[in-house]
Amino acid sequence: MLLIQRASITMLYKGSCHCLAIKFQVEAEEDSEIENCNCSICAMSGYLHLIVPKGSFNLLSGESNLV
């Protein structure tokens, strides 16, 4: 029996909060599970959610806007 293991491809994704005051970058596998948000703002805007480990998250700007 031959087992072939597919290599996972890691991608960098950029995102932001709704008002763009906070910008970030995450590293995740290309085929990660992305979820739709059911809040009214995301539903109207088409925003998607990707949950990643803390070590895969990099805050690019807006630290002073975090509460």
Secondary structure, DSSP 8 states (H G I E B T S, - for coil): ---------EEEEEEE-TTSSSEEEEEEETT---EE--SHHHHHHT-EE----GGGEEEEE-GGG--
